[in-house]
């Protein structure tokens, strides 16, 4: 059995496929690619221990095992939806200019966002929470559990719209290679994705967001899909690279740590977009211009503190400029 844990959104995926009658139509309704949805379905089936749909040219039909799962999902989801609606109403009731909760994915901008809110709303109590999945934080924004969040996505895998949530792209930056310091490729000024794909990789777990899918799909277009025996994020991923067990990729603003080296990818084939999101009618809506200016200025400070990225920006002055 797969070690991924069942989440509510997995049940929603299964129900969406059953309702649409095909993976292609379900992928469109979920703002996903068909290959991405197909991959996710295989993981869900592996986790649950059985095939959920018979997939034929005419569409996708639930198996007997799938019918069992769907029956349970249809029994569980209405109660969860009611819980989310109740907590959203409670959160909106509690929300005020004196109490602001923000979220962030693994990006360097959360500190700048919190400081900006503190400057614009000096009497506000600001709290924060971080999560690896931008979709989870987006759901929290839509439900009123967050007032703003720093999110991220990739080209052709942009975040789906949510009612009541404004998504403002801040900057699109290149993705860089993350290497063990003694690695032969670390001595090059830039590293080709094809060369990098010849080594074992450490990648984020496949179901947190679509980063892994994006990395793999672009690598395949470059001619070689990498082997990824290590599944990790954050500090654990860095330690696997530091130990010489894997190579990986990182945000351009990643600050080099002892034992690891950051190098630009030749031709800049991979990109990451920072997105600032907020509730349209939330406590921060009237302060958005100030937030965008301050967070954009903070991003430029972060760039300057990342030597490899600062050098890349000097050589590519027209790229990766904050929209604010």
HELIX and SHEET records of a PDB file:
HELIX    1   1 UNK A    8  UNK A   20  1                                  13    
HELIX    2   2 UNK A   23  UNK A   29  1                                   7    
HELIX    3   3 UNK A   34  UNK A   48  1                                  15    
HELIX    4   4 UNK A   64  UNK A   94  1                                  31    
HELIX    5   5 UNK A  110  UNK A  120  1                                  11    
HELIX    6   6 UNK A  134  UNK A  142  1                                   9    
HELIX    7   7 UNK A  184  UNK A  187  5                                   4    
HELIX    8   8 UNK A  193  UNK A  196  1                                   4    
HELIX    9   9 UNK A  211  UNK A  221  1                                  11    
HELIX   10  10 UNK A  234  UNK A  242  1                                   9    
HELIX   11  11 UNK A  285  UNK A  287  5                                   3    
HELIX   12  12 UNK A  288  UNK A  304  1                                  17    
HELIX   13  13 UNK A  307  UNK A  315  1                                   9    
SHEET    1   A 2 UNK A  53  UNK A  56  0                                        
SHEET    2   A 2 UNK A  59  UNK A  62 -1                                        
SHEET    1   B 6 UNK A 125  UNK A 130  0                                        
SHEET    2   B 6 UNK A  99  UNK A 104  1                                        
SHEET    3   B 6 UNK A 148  UNK A 153  1                                        
SHEET    4   B 6 UNK A 271  UNK A 279 -1                                        
SHEET    5   B 6 UNK A 165  UNK A 180 -1                                        
SHEET    6   B 6 UNK A 248  UNK A 251 -1                                        
SHEET    1   C 7 UNK A 125  UNK A 130  0                                        
SHEET    2   C 7 UNK A  99  UNK A 104  1                                        
SHEET    3   C 7 UNK A 148  UNK A 153  1                                        
SHEET    4   C 7 UNK A 271  UNK A 279 -1                                        
SHEET    5   C 7 UNK A 165  UNK A 180 -1                                        
SHEET    6   C 7 UNK A 260  UNK A 265 -1                                        
SHEET    7   C 7 UNK A 190  UNK A 191  1                                        
SHEET    1   D 2 UNK A 202  UNK A 203  0                                        
SHEET    2   D 2 UNK A 230  UNK A 231  1                                        
END                                                                             
